[in-house]
Amino acid sequence: MVTFTCPKCGAALPVKPGTQLAVCSFCGTPSYIDRREALFFYILPFAIEETAARGIFKRWTAGPACPKDMEASASVISLKKEYFPVFRFRRTVDGKEQVFSRPARGTLLPGMQNVVIPPGDMLIFDSTAKAGGADVLHPDIAVDTYVPELPGTPIDQSLVYFPIYELKYRYGGMEYDLVIDGSSGRISVTNSPKRSSVSYVAVMVLSFILGFLGVLLGFLITPVFFALVIVGIFAGKILAHRVVRREKAAGGTA
C-alpha cells in the first residue's frame, strides 16, 4: 500500500492500488491520486512448483540444441526459489498503452533485463503477502534510473516481485547458470553447452557434392546436369536454415 500526504492537514494517506480519489480520515479532505509518480507494490505468485521446475530443466537438456549425452550427464548443483524485484512501467506511446519492465536489482542473471509479466495474476504486496518459502530479493536500483529512457507518457509504475528459479548445474566439468520463469516455465540462458555442428556441416557437404557432380556431368555428358548445381545450392540453403532454426528454438531461451 502506498502512502501519500494529505494536502490540507499533512496526515498520512494510505492508498490502495487502483484508487483514484482518497479521503483523509482526519480532516475529511478528498484528494486526487496521481498514479503516474506513485510506486505500487505487487507480487506474482509461483505457478510452477519446484518439482515441475526440475522436470522443465530435464526436458530442456534432452532438447535438440543440447549435447546428446547432456540429459544423462548434467547434474543440478543448486536450485533457488526466489522473488526477483522488477519495475513495471505502463505508458502511453503513440496513443497506445505499452508495458515495459526493467530489473530493480543489479544482476547478471539471464532473462531479467526484459521480463514478461503476465497481466491479471499479480497480488498486492503488503504485510499479509506470503513468499511460500522463496527468498525475497530486495531492490537496489532506484525507479528514477529508468524513467528518462522510456518513451511516451506515464500511466503508472510499480515494483513487482517476480517468481524465478535460479538453477546452477554441472556438465562436462563446467558449471552453468540458467533461470526458469516461475510463472510460465520459460528458460533463459546466456552460456550453455551446445550440440556439435556436425549436422550443419553434413548438409553443406552434401550440397557441395551435388553441385560438383552437376558441373562434372554437365561437361562430360550433357548441360542438363548443370541443374544439379542449382539444386545443390538451394537444397543446402533450405536444409541448413532448418537445422539452424531448430537449434536456435531450443537454444538461448526455451
PyMOL commands that set and color helices and strands:
alter all, ss='L'
color gray80, all
select helices_A, chain A and resi 50-61+70-73+143-145+147-149+198-220+223-249
alter helices_A, ss='H'
color red, helices_A
select strands_A, chain A and resi 2-5+12-15+21-23+30-32+39-43+75-93+96-103+123-124+135-136+153-171+174-181+187-189
alter strands_A, ss='S'
color yellow, strands_A
deselect
rebuild
show_as cartoon
